[in-house]
Amino acid sequence: MSDLLAEIFHTLKLLLLSPFDHGMMNFALKFIPFVLFFELPVYIFIMLGIVRYYLRKDQQIPGQAPYHPKVSCLITCYSEGEDVAVTIRTLAEQCYPGVIEIMPIVDGAVKNAATYQAALKQADYVARRPGRILRVVPKWQRGGRVSSLNAGLSLSTGEIVMSLDGDTSFDNTMVQAAVARFSDPNVVGVAGSLRVRNAFKNLVTRFQALEYLLSIHASKVGLSEFNVVNNISGAFGIFRKSFLTKIGGWDAGTAEDLDVTLRIKNYFGRHPELKIVFEPGAMGHTDGPDTWRGLYNQRLRWDGDLYYLYIRKHALSFTPRMLGWRNFIMQLWTGIFFQLVMPFIIVIYSLTVFAFYSPGFVIAVWLLVYLVYLIISALFYLLYITMLSERVKEDLRLAWLLPLVPLHTFGMRIWNALATLKEMALKAHLDSSMAPWWVLRRTKF
């Protein structure tokens, strides 16, 4: 053991001194995984976007004409029970002068009578608030999430449509912040931000809370500055109804959030003025899985669905003519490469290093890689805390997790590769819990 520690220390020392002795580029090409070079430009791009947003936000001049269109909130419900009452009440309590149409759509209302009754019980509470309308929509036979959304879309009467989960609650300024972005006629979709509501329950939820802050909130702020938002979350998406109706609503299948985002972006090449933006002030709160098993099962579905969408369903979308050059490059880079290719490169790199080098050398190289990713994570977190966070004291309680973030991320990358292999071999999206099997089996892909 002492010999191994001595080898690790000696090798790490040589590696740290190598840039000064042999040049940084020579050192980097030899000892840092080249996937990092593909990641660094994206990280820098996002960080520049965050700084740009921070410098710009205080210079914005409020619009002269008030914009308060009717908003329809489509709440997809399946087995939330009494939790749906919290969602309904946080929408009824919004500080928004316009009309809000609250539409819980209960999928399989016969089986999920508890959820249906819980939604109906909120009628008096909502009726006491001016400008708030509750319309509970029972779908007696289960058809899946997409079926619920399209049913709600066909029945909604608002100019702006929100796609919301039945177990998500919202800050009372959410609607006002989100709708304000549609005063720009070129904005067709707005991505809302999400926090983990049970963040401090245990280590699993704490990791998710930090991940949501950095990879959803901070990253989308940076991407939004350049109109390359990667996804409108299914738990919290906002759309201009006229445009959503134009593209035919949501499409059958799984991962309907990324699917509808890509279908909207298919118009960007021919209409470069169109925008999907991220609104940091539109804040929702959702419960994350509170066990490692639950978290990895969730990510198995999420990551597998990426291959289904990018390769099986939307392969023909990846052209500049469809997406426009900016979104074409970013979807290839952050979608195809980051999500589908890089996990396999990381696995192959790891196996190769372990096969051809001594344990001491391998550990020293991985320590160096760990330090690089730790610095990147710390910079992201620092930018988030100083420029974006609206709950600084709460978010600082997660700072102690930063040294563990590179390890957690590495584990998730390996799991991503396994999820992709599962989808490639088994078409696992056809076994999703988002819709009954008889619905998914009838889809084209």
C-alpha positions as CSV (number, residue, x, y, z in Angstrom):
1,M,0.0,0.0,0.0
2,S,2.8,2.4,0.9
3,D,4.5,1.7,-2.5
4,L,1.2,2.4,-4.3
5,L,0.7,5.7,-2.5
6,A,4.3,6.7,-3.2
7,E,3.7,6.0,-6.9
8,I,0.5,7.9,-7.0
9,F,2.1,10.9,-5.2
10,H,5.2,10.9,-7.5
11,T,3.1,10.5,-10.7
12,L,0.7,13.2,-9.7
13,K,3.6,15.6,-8.9
14,L,5.1,14.9,-12.3
15,L,1.8,15.5,-14.1
16,L,1.2,18.8,-12.3
17,L,4.7,20.0,-13.2
18,S,4.6,18.7,-16.7
19,P,2.9,21.7,-18.3
20,F,5.7,23.9,-17.1
21,D,8.4,21.5,-18.3
22,H,6.9,20.3,-21.6
23,G,4.1,22.8,-22.5
24,M,0.5,22.8,-21.7
25,M,-0.8,21.4,-25.0
26,N,1.7,18.4,-25.0
27,F,0.6,17.7,-21.4
28,A,-3.1,18.0,-22.2
29,L,-3.0,15.7,-25.2
30,K,-1.2,13.0,-23.2
31,F,-2.9,13.0,-19.9
32,I,-6.4,14.6,-20.1
33,P,-9.2,12.6,-21.8
34,F,-9.9,14.3,-25.1
35,V,-13.6,14.3,-24.4
36,L,-12.8,17.1,-22.0
37,F,-11.8,19.3,-25.0
38,F,-15.3,18.8,-26.5
39,E,-16.9,19.7,-23.2
40,L,-14.9,22.8,-22.3
41,P,-16.1,25.0,-25.2
42,V,-19.7,24.2,-24.2
43,Y,-19.0,25.0,-20.5
44,I,-17.3,28.3,-21.5
45,F,-20.2,29.1,-23.9
46,I,-22.8,28.6,-21.1
47,M,-20.8,30.6,-18.6
48,L,-20.5,33.5,-21.0
49,G,-24.3,33.3,-21.5
50,I,-24.8,33.4,-17.7
51,V,-22.6,36.5,-17.4
52,R,-24.4,38.1,-20.3
53,Y,-27.7,37.5,-18.7
54,Y,-26.5,38.9,-15.4
55,L,-25.2,42.1,-17.0
56,R,-28.3,42.5,-19.2
57,K,-31.2,41.7,-16.7
58,D,-30.9,45.0,-14.7
59,Q,-30.9,47.0,-17.9
60,Q,-34.2,45.7,-19.2
61,I,-36.9,48.3,-19.6
62,P,-40.4,47.0,-18.7
63,G,-42.9,47.0,-21.6
64,Q,-45.2,49.9,-21.8
65,A,-48.4,48.0,-22.6
66,P,-49.6,45.4,-20.0
67,Y,-49.8,41.9,-21.3
68,H,-52.1,39.6,-19.3
69,P,-53.7,37.0,-21.7
70,K,-55.8,34.1,-20.5
71,V,-53.6,31.2,-19.4
72,S,-54.7,27.5,-19.5
73,C,-52.8,25.2,-17.1
74,L,-52.9,21.6,-18.2
75,I,-52.2,19.4,-15.2
76,T,-51.5,15.8,-16.1
77,C,-52.7,13.6,-13.3
78,Y,-52.4,9.8,-12.9
79,S,-51.9,8.7,-9.3
80,E,-51.1,11.8,-7.3
81,G,-54.0,11.5,-4.9
82,E,-54.2,14.5,-2.5
83,D,-50.9,15.9,-3.8
84,V,-52.8,17.4,-6.8
85,A,-54.5,19.8,-4.4
86,V,-51.2,21.5,-3.7
87,T,-50.7,22.0,-7.4
88,I,-54.2,23.4,-7.9
89,R,-53.9,25.8,-5.0
90,T,-50.5,27.2,-6.0
91,L,-52.0,28.0,-9.4
92,A,-55.1,29.6,-7.9
93,E,-52.9,31.8,-5.6
94,Q,-50.8,33.2,-8.5
95,C,-50.1,37.0,-8.4
96,Y,-51.4,37.4,-11.9
97,P,-54.1,39.9,-12.9
98,G,-55.3,37.9,-15.9
99,V,-57.6,34.8,-16.0
100,I,-56.1,31.4,-15.2
101,E,-57.9,28.3,-16.3
102,I,-56.8,25.4,-14.1
103,M,-57.4,22.0,-15.9
104,P,-56.4,18.8,-14.0
105,I,-56.7,16.0,-16.6
106,V,-57.1,12.7,-14.7
107,D,-55.9,9.8,-16.8
108,G,-57.7,6.6,-16.0
109,A,-60.2,8.4,-13.7
110,V,-62.0,5.1,-12.9
111,K,-58.9,3.6,-11.4
112,N,-57.6,6.9,-10.0
113,A,-60.8,8.0,-8.3
114,A,-58.8,9.4,-5.3
115,T,-57.0,11.8,-7.6
116,Y,-60.2,12.8,-9.4
117,Q,-62.0,13.4,-6.1
118,A,-59.1,15.4,-4.7
119,A,-59.2,17.7,-7.7
120,L,-63.0,18.2,-7.5
121,K,-62.7,19.1,-3.8
122,Q,-60.7,22.2,-4.8
123,A,-63.7,23.8,-6.6
124,D,-64.7,26.1,-3.7
125,Y,-61.2,27.1,-2.9
126,V,-60.6,28.2,-6.5
127,A,-64.0,29.8,-6.9
128,R,-63.2,32.2,-4.1
129,R,-60.4,33.8,-6.1
130,P,-61.3,36.2,-8.9
131,G,-60.1,35.3,-12.3
132,R,-59.5,31.6,-11.5
133,I,-61.5,28.8,-13.2
134,L,-61.2,25.1,-12.3
135,R,-62.2,22.6,-14.9
136,V,-61.5,19.0,-13.9
137,V,-61.3,16.7,-16.9
138,P,-61.8,13.0,-16.2
139,K,-60.4,10.6,-18.9
140,W,-62.1,7.4,-17.8
141,Q,-59.9,5.0,-19.8
142,R,-56.1,5.5,-19.4
143,G,-54.4,6.7,-22.5
144,G,-51.1,8.1,-21.2
145,R,-49.5,11.5,-20.7
146,V,-49.6,12.6,-24.3
147,S,-53.3,11.7,-24.6
148,S,-54.0,13.8,-21.5
149,L,-52.1,16.8,-22.8
150,N,-53.8,16.7,-26.2
151,A,-57.3,16.3,-24.6
152,G,-56.5,19.4,-22.4
153,L,-55.2,21.3,-25.4
154,S,-58.4,20.7,-27.4
155,L,-60.6,21.9,-24.5
156,S,-58.5,24.8,-23.3
157,T,-59.5,28.4,-24.0
158,G,-56.3,30.3,-23.1
159,E,-53.9,32.1,-25.4
160,I,-51.0,30.6,-23.4
161,V,-50.9,26.9,-22.5
162,M,-48.9,25.4,-19.6
163,S,-48.0,21.7,-19.5
164,L,-47.6,20.8,-15.8
165,D,-47.2,17.7,-13.7
166,G,-49.8,16.9,-11.0
167,D,-47.2,16.7,-8.3
168,T,-45.5,20.0,-8.9
169,S,-46.1,23.3,-7.0
170,F,-45.2,26.8,-8.0
171,D,-44.0,30.1,-6.7
172,N,-46.8,32.6,-6.8
173,T,-45.0,34.8,-9.3
174,M,-44.6,32.0,-11.8
175,V,-47.4,32.8,-14.2
176,Q,-46.6,36.5,-14.4
177,A,-42.9,35.8,-15.0
178,A,-43.5,33.2,-17.7
179,V,-46.3,35.0,-19.6
180,A,-44.3,38.2,-19.7
181,R,-41.9,36.5,-22.1
182,F,-44.7,36.1,-24.6
183,S,-45.1,39.8,-25.1
184,D,-42.4,39.2,-27.7
185,P,-44.4,37.8,-30.6
186,N,-41.5,35.7,-31.7
187,V,-41.4,33.6,-28.5
188,V,-43.3,30.4,-29.1
189,G,-42.2,28.4,-26.0
190,V,-40.8,29.1,-22.5
191,A,-38.9,26.6,-20.4
192,G,-39.7,27.0,-16.7
193,S,-37.2,26.3,-13.9
194,L,-37.5,23.4,-11.4
195,R,-36.3,22.9,-7.9
196,V,-36.3,19.6,-5.9
197,R,-39.0,20.1,-3.3
198,N,-37.7,17.3,-1.1
199,A,-34.1,18.4,-1.5
200,F,-32.9,17.9,2.1
201,K,-34.5,14.5,2.7
202,N,-31.3,12.5,2.2
203,L,-28.1,12.3,0.1
204,V,-30.0,11.1,-3.1
205,T,-32.3,14.1,-3.1
206,R,-29.5,16.5,-2.3
207,F,-27.5,15.4,-5.3
208,Q,-30.6,15.9,-7.5
209,A,-31.1,19.4,-6.0
210,L,-27.6,20.4,-6.9
211,E,-27.9,18.8,-10.3
212,Y,-31.1,20.8,-11.0
213,L,-29.5,24.1,-10.0
214,L,-26.5,23.6,-12.2
215,S,-27.6,21.5,-15.2
216,I,-31.2,22.9,-15.5
217,H,-31.3,26.4,-14.1
218,A,-27.8,27.7,-14.7
219,S,-27.2,25.9,-18.0
220,K,-30.5,26.9,-19.5
221,V,-29.9,30.5,-18.5
222,G,-26.7,30.4,-20.5
223,L,-28.2,28.6,-23.5
224,S,-31.3,30.9,-23.6
225,E,-29.1,33.9,-24.1
226,F,-28.2,32.5,-27.6
227,N,-31.6,31.0,-28.4
228,V,-30.4,27.4,-28.1
229,V,-32.4,26.1,-25.2
230,N,-32.1,22.3,-25.4
231,N,-35.4,21.2,-23.9
232,I,-38.7,22.5,-22.5
233,S,-39.3,20.3,-19.4
234,G,-42.4,18.1,-19.5
235,A,-43.0,18.9,-15.8
236,F,-43.1,22.6,-16.5
237,G,-43.4,23.9,-20.1
238,I,-45.2,27.0,-21.4
239,F,-46.4,27.4,-25.0
240,R,-48.2,29.9,-27.3
241,K,-51.3,27.8,-28.0
242,S,-51.7,29.0,-31.6
243,F,-48.2,27.6,-32.5
244,L,-48.7,24.4,-30.5
245,T,-51.9,23.8,-32.3
246,K,-50.2,24.5,-35.6
247,I,-47.7,21.7,-35.1
248,G,-50.4,19.3,-34.0
249,G,-50.0,19.3,-30.3
250,W,-48.0,16.6,-28.6
251,D,-47.0,13.4,-30.4
252,A,-47.7,9.9,-29.1
253,G,-44.8,8.1,-27.5
254,T,-42.4,8.8,-24.6
255,A,-40.2,11.8,-23.8
256,E,-42.9,14.1,-25.2
257,D,-41.1,17.2,-23.8
258,L,-38.0,16.8,-25.9
259,D,-40.1,15.6,-28.8
260,V,-42.2,18.7,-28.9
261,T,-39.1,20.9,-28.4
262,L,-37.5,19.4,-31.5
263,R,-40.7,19.7,-33.5
264,I,-40.8,23.4,-32.6
265,K,-37.2,23.8,-33.5
266,N,-37.8,22.3,-36.9
267,Y,-39.3,25.6,-37.9
268,F,-36.2,27.6,-36.8
269,G,-34.3,27.1,-40.0
270,R,-37.1,28.6,-42.1
271,H,-38.2,31.2,-39.5
272,P,-35.0,32.3,-37.6
273,E,-36.9,34.9,-35.7
274,L,-38.7,32.3,-33.6
275,K,-37.5,31.7,-30.1
276,I,-37.6,29.2,-27.2
277,V,-36.5,31.0,-24.0
278,F,-35.8,30.1,-20.4
279,E,-37.4,32.1,-17.7
280,P,-35.5,31.9,-14.3
281,G,-38.3,33.6,-12.5
282,A,-40.9,31.0,-13.5
283,M,-40.1,28.6,-10.6
284,G,-41.7,25.2,-10.0
285,H,-41.0,22.6,-7.2
286,T,-41.1,18.8,-7.7
287,D,-40.2,15.8,-5.7
288,G,-37.2,13.8,-6.8
289,P,-36.7,10.1,-6.3
290,D,-35.5,9.5,-2.7
291,T,-33.6,6.2,-3.3
292,W,-30.7,5.3,-5.5
293,R,-32.8,2.6,-7.1
294,G,-35.5,5.1,-7.9
295,L,-33.1,7.7,-9.3
296,Y,-31.3,5.2,-11.5
297,N,-34.6,3.8,-12.8
298,Q,-35.7,7.3,-13.7
299,R,-32.4,8.0,-15.5
300,L,-32.6,4.7,-17.3
301,R,-35.8,5.8,-18.9
302,W,-34.7,9.4,-19.5
303,D,-31.3,8.5,-21.1
304,G,-32.8,5.6,-23.1
305,D,-35.5,7.9,-24.5
306,L,-32.7,10.2,-25.9
307,Y,-31.6,7.5,-28.3
308,Y,-35.2,6.8,-29.3
309,L,-35.8,10.5,-30.1
310,Y,-32.5,11.5,-31.6
311,I,-31.8,8.4,-33.7
312,R,-35.1,6.6,-34.3
313,K,-37.6,9.5,-34.5
314,H,-35.8,12.7,-35.3
315,A,-32.7,11.7,-37.3
316,L,-34.0,13.7,-40.3
317,S,-34.4,16.8,-38.2
318,F,-30.6,17.3,-37.8
319,T,-30.0,19.6,-40.7
320,P,-29.3,23.4,-40.8
321,R,-32.3,23.8,-43.1
322,M,-34.6,22.5,-40.4
323,L,-33.0,23.7,-37.2
324,G,-30.9,26.7,-38.3
325,W,-27.2,26.7,-37.9
326,R,-27.0,27.6,-34.2
327,N,-29.4,24.9,-33.0
328,F,-28.1,22.4,-35.5
329,I,-24.6,22.7,-34.1
330,M,-25.8,22.7,-30.5
331,Q,-28.1,19.8,-30.9
332,L,-25.3,17.8,-32.5
333,W,-22.8,18.8,-29.8
334,T,-24.9,18.7,-26.6
335,G,-27.5,16.2,-27.8
336,I,-25.9,13.5,-30.1
337,F,-22.4,13.8,-28.9
338,F,-22.8,14.6,-25.2
339,Q,-25.7,12.3,-24.5
340,L,-25.1,9.4,-26.9
341,V,-21.4,9.2,-28.0
342,M,-19.4,10.6,-25.1
343,P,-20.6,8.0,-22.4
344,F,-19.2,5.2,-24.6
345,I,-15.9,7.1,-25.1
346,I,-15.6,7.5,-21.4
347,V,-16.2,3.8,-20.8
348,I,-13.6,2.9,-23.5
349,Y,-11.1,5.4,-22.2
350,S,-11.4,4.1,-18.7
351,L,-11.0,0.4,-19.7
352,T,-8.0,1.3,-21.9
353,V,-6.2,3.2,-19.2
354,F,-6.8,0.4,-16.7
355,A,-5.6,-2.2,-19.2
356,F,-2.3,-0.6,-20.2
357,Y,-1.0,1.4,-17.2
358,S,0.0,0.6,-13.6
359,P,-2.5,1.2,-10.9
360,G,-0.5,4.0,-9.4
361,F,-0.3,5.9,-12.7
362,V,-4.0,5.3,-13.4
363,I,-5.1,6.7,-10.1
364,A,-2.8,9.7,-10.5
365,V,-4.3,10.5,-14.0
366,W,-7.9,10.1,-12.6
367,L,-7.1,12.4,-9.7
368,L,-6.0,15.0,-12.2
369,V,-9.1,14.5,-14.3
370,Y,-11.2,14.7,-11.1
371,L,-9.5,18.1,-10.2
372,V,-10.3,19.5,-13.6
373,Y,-14.0,18.6,-13.3
374,L,-14.1,19.8,-9.7
375,I,-12.9,23.2,-10.8
376,I,-15.5,23.4,-13.6
377,S,-18.3,22.4,-11.2
378,A,-17.1,24.9,-8.6
379,L,-17.0,27.7,-11.2
380,F,-20.6,26.8,-12.3
381,Y,-21.7,26.8,-8.7
382,L,-20.0,30.1,-8.0
383,L,-21.6,31.8,-11.0
384,Y,-25.0,30.4,-10.0
385,I,-24.8,31.6,-6.4
386,T,-23.5,35.1,-7.3
387,M,-25.6,35.8,-10.4
388,L,-28.7,33.6,-10.5
389,S,-29.8,32.2,-7.1
390,E,-32.9,33.6,-5.6
391,R,-32.5,31.4,-2.5
392,V,-28.9,31.9,-1.6
393,K,-29.0,30.6,2.0
394,E,-30.8,27.4,0.9
395,D,-28.5,26.8,-2.1
396,L,-25.4,27.3,0.0
397,R,-26.4,24.3,2.1
398,L,-25.5,22.1,-0.9
399,A,-22.0,23.5,-1.3
400,W,-20.4,20.6,0.6
401,L,-21.5,18.2,-2.1
402,L,-19.3,19.8,-4.8
403,P,-16.3,17.5,-4.2
404,L,-18.6,14.6,-4.9
405,V,-20.1,16.0,-8.1
406,P,-17.4,14.6,-10.5
407,L,-17.8,11.1,-9.0
408,H,-21.6,11.3,-9.3
409,T,-21.4,12.6,-12.8
410,F,-19.0,9.8,-13.8
411,G,-21.4,7.2,-12.5
412,M,-24.3,8.8,-14.4
413,R,-22.3,8.8,-17.6
414,I,-21.7,5.1,-17.2
415,W,-25.4,4.5,-16.6
416,N,-26.2,6.7,-19.6
417,A,-24.2,4.2,-21.8
418,L,-26.1,1.3,-20.3
419,A,-29.4,3.0,-20.9
420,T,-28.5,3.7,-24.5
421,L,-27.5,0.0,-25.1
422,K,-30.8,-1.1,-23.6
423,E,-32.8,1.1,-25.9
424,M,-30.7,0.1,-28.9
425,A,-31.2,-3.6,-28.2
426,L,-34.7,-3.8,-26.7
427,K,-36.6,-0.6,-27.7
428,A,-37.1,0.0,-24.0
429,H,-39.2,3.1,-24.7
430,L,-42.1,0.8,-25.6
431,D,-42.2,-0.4,-22.0
432,S,-42.4,3.1,-20.5
433,S,-44.8,3.9,-17.6
434,M,-45.8,7.2,-19.4
435,A,-48.5,5.4,-21.4
436,P,-50.1,1.9,-21.5
437,W,-48.3,-0.6,-23.7
438,W,-51.2,-0.8,-26.1
439,V,-50.8,2.9,-26.8
440,L,-47.0,2.8,-27.2
441,R,-47.1,-0.3,-29.4
442,R,-49.3,1.5,-31.9
443,T,-46.8,4.4,-32.4
444,K,-44.8,4.6,-35.6
445,F,-41.4,4.4,-33.9
